Amino acid sequence: TYTHTFTYAYMAAMALPQKRKLEESETPKESSVEKTLVAASLYDPQYEPVEKMKVVVVENFPQLGKAAAFRFLEWAQENPTGVCSLPTGKTPEYFIKWVQRTLREWDTPFIREEIRRYGLKPQKPVLTGLTFVQIDEFYPISPEQHNSFHYYVKEYYIKGFGLDPNKALLMDCSKIGLDVLTEQHFGRTGEPEDHLRNATMEEIWPGGFVDLTLRVREPTTRLERVQQRVLRQVDQWCSDYEAKIRALGGIGFIMGGIGPDGHVAFNCQGCDHHCTTRLDQLNYMSQAAAAGDLGGITAVRARKVITIGLGTITFNPECVAVICAAGEAKAKVVRDAIEESPHVNYPATALGKLRKAVFFVTEGAAKLLSQRQLVALEGLKEITNDIVEKVLVALSVRLRKRLLDLTLADVQGCPLASCMLRKDGRPLQELANMVRSSLISKIEKGCQTRTDTTFLHTEPHHDDIMLGYLPAVLRNTRVASNEHHFVCGTSGFNSVSNRHLETMLDRVERFLRTATYQRLVASNYFEAEGDSAIDFRRRDVWKFLDGIAAADNELRDEGAARRLAFNMCQVFGDKAEANGESLLARVASLRTYLKGCYPGQKDTTEVQTLKGSCREFEAECVWGYIGWQLPNISHLRLGFYTADIFAPEPTHKRDVKPILDLMHNVKPDVISVALDPEASGPDTHYKVLQAVTAATEHYVGETKKEDITVWGYRNVWFRFEPHEVSTIVPVSLQTISTLNHMFLSSFESQRDAEFPAYEIQGPFCDMSQRVQVEQYDMIETCLGYEWFHKHPSPLIRATRGLVFLREMSVPQLLKESRALRKQTENV
């Protein structure tokens, strides 16, 4: 992302746009809400010709939902019998809360003031006259499943907003296409084909797998003949659905998010801008993003989706299309949607033809909009060295030139660099040398190791430390005087698929039938307490790692089976008997349970705990690679982590106190935190950061230990820019190889990448490698190839990747955390 930070700025005019006071005739006449939001923003609603649509920038994720809520209510007042489409998922969390609150408290003083401020009419809008159109849905899926969009719509919009269910066009993908089976068909010999009459979706599409090739090829079996008829009936249903929408005059108000490939609804990258409602297949990026909804990418790949088309959305030229995006992860797709000309590579550019289309985005999501970068830069009172580094590194990377080789002509060709140089006043060569020295100093700091230091490494998920900064961990674990403690904030059960748990149960079943199991039962292996219990749990890990070292899968499986058998006893209260009857019965019960679950179904508390224990064992195996074991590894299972779509916020007693108690026990000199930027609201990483920050503040206050150093890191989801960090850690091919081997061997639940990163098809260690190599490429471009490969230090010469870290004091952490909180919450 960083290498593209200013790509489109260079295409803009050299004149620096600034926010001007808009005359009344120039303001968005259609919307008082948008006028209010723009007035409170630093920016104009649109910088033409670079920006092809309006953009409203708000402060944080809750404000995004509030803005969309008042824009929707404004439209509903003006169109009491209009047609609307609203999104599913986590994006509309605060939109839903604000609509419900505003309607519920319409006559209270606070809401009355908000109504006045946003320019709404004083009459409370009545939503029962609206027609609701469902945007998309997986196919096939039962509407009774809590992860179906049909269920979401009925729960949060039909019921939550009080919409009329008789005026709703919904997608019941447990029935669509099945009506064709009521017709009588005959085989080649004239006999009735009745083997699948009155069939269910599971019988038509076993395992949920839908074969779209039946649209264009001849069926080869009786089942395929039925599937082809159903498939064509689904296509007809989609055509009818489209006709119904158009008969209503089209959609009057649509709110949606934007996907990792830029998709709007499920109109993925490459789709026709005139496409209509259809049954379609997701591309990889969209499949990966949806994997969490359906319990893994395998289930997503099997299913298809029904979605309204871009042509459906733009059919009504007066449609109010509000696209919401929060967080830096969405910055590139937002930039492409706003600044690119209409093209199938950028689905959201189709909305440019709608004069009432608007993007509501947070500061993080607006980060790459070139004209707004110019406005922000021009508005700065002082050009800091960090700003100089940010601009010159971006210019160096874009031009593929060393910092010292940049010329005034290069700068003059870049509006941002030209503005920076003009406002700073120092010569280009002086600034280039300063940035070069800064980068070298950060690398030299990353080569250093600490001694006599106690580290407390914290992570939201069990692989964040490994993916984020393992090379720095490895370097500091080679010093015998250092002490390391690793703590994961969450259980991690959401990332363990049913398929993986079934594999683990197979191992347990085999293990329970062995003499080894009987011997361990006799030694009280599964029921010991105190130090003996810790020693036995270490032996689980030793056995697993012995198997890895010996390439002995049976030995490896035994180690994992030992731990899962112990966890089953702990979670369910089963007794480990010599004959294994209780545990074998539990294995059978769990298999029955898993078989009865639909993909993505919320598990029982016991199964969640059991799945989380699988991740905890994996983390112990990872740190066992480098000699660290219980009790230097802690699993906190903080209570805010749930499987609910809208999870609770952290509390002191439940989430902060366990971390604080651990700090008092460990007495750390260095504390690491996942320092991710603004995301799509208060996600797991953000919540763990807030909990760790609060615990650190309490710990320093109680112990008066003020010399603690904080390491801020990021994993594969977000990246630092060079000017944001203090330390750059060199990574050799040997370290990359070690990381990959540790990850693939220990994190078995993640090996098949059931919940992958959308940027790459493969496990997260591949993504980590890509990030480190891309960061190396960036710095190598700035310093020059020869700086690395002719360096006197073999550590530098061996570098093929880089890890970025931000070293902070505790007050700096508090300041950073509070700033992030302001971007993420209403405080």
Order of alpha helices (4+ residues) and beta strands (2+ residues): alpha-beta-alpha-beta-alpha-alpha-beta-beta-alpha-beta-alpha-alpha-beta-beta-alpha-alpha-beta-alpha-beta-alpha-beta-alpha-alpha-alpha-alpha-alpha-beta-alpha-beta-alpha-alpha-alpha-alpha-alpha-alpha-beta-alpha-beta-alpha-beta-beta-alpha-alpha-alpha-alpha-alpha-beta-alpha
